[in-house]
Amino acid sequence: MSEVSKPEEDLQDPASSSATVEALPQEILDGMMANLLKFLLLKYRAKKMTSQAEMLNKVLRDNQEHFPVVFGEVSECLQLVFGVDVKEVDPAEHTYILVPTLGLTCDEMLSDGEGLPKAGFLVLVLSVIMRCGDPAPEEAVWGAISRMGVYVGREHCVFGEPRELLTQVWVRESYLEYQQVPDSHPACYEFLWGPQAYVETSKWQVMTFLLRVNQRALRAFPFLSAEDVREEE
């Protein structure tokens, strides 16, 4: 099983074919990407493989020439926002499987596999804790995720309400520890890596993932709208 090879290599090089591919308005491309994203999220939750032929037939019918760009953008969104890697199983048949980033199993544990994948967000939180020296003051964590557009006390279309997720769900699953700073008055709290995080990943792997994320902000996917995402919940 190999890492996803971008379909640009398999179909055609967009740079060399730009003169022959009909340019589409960005809103139409965004619609294609949103539809493909929803399709692949369903495949991920059902733990089913897919293929280039199936994606073209069911989602991008009559738009094969735009497949390399659409698939590449959606694959990046899946990895950076949802923590889902698209891996190619059979290069000859162009079949793909979707797996959790870094092998984290938090999505399987959350609500019996229901809801939207959150492994990518967990990796980002782990990286914030790591950069702060582990432990990290909770204010540093809340500040970091707010710069990603995720705010305490506000429902996010993908991640829900972050305080509940970080201080209850992921603490219960042992990915995080949330504790009072000793001798702090008034009480201050901090986050640490939990034992399950050490079992499933490493700080080196998280650093590598973080380097990829830093090259592109989480908000850089215009086709990722709250309305589109909620349709899949």
Secondary structure, 3 states (H helix, E strand, C coil): CEECCCCCCCCCCHHHHCCCCCCCCHHHHHHHHHHHHHHHHHHHHHCCCEEHHHHHHHCCCCCHHHHHHHHHHHHHHHHHHHCEEEEEEECCCCEEEEEEHHHCCHHHHHHHHCCCCCHHHHHHHHHHHHHCCCCEEHHHHHHHHHCCCCCCCCCECCCECHHHHHHHHHHHCCCEEEEECCCCCCCCEEEEECHHHHHHCCHHHHHHHHHHHHCCCCCCCCCCCHHHHHCCC
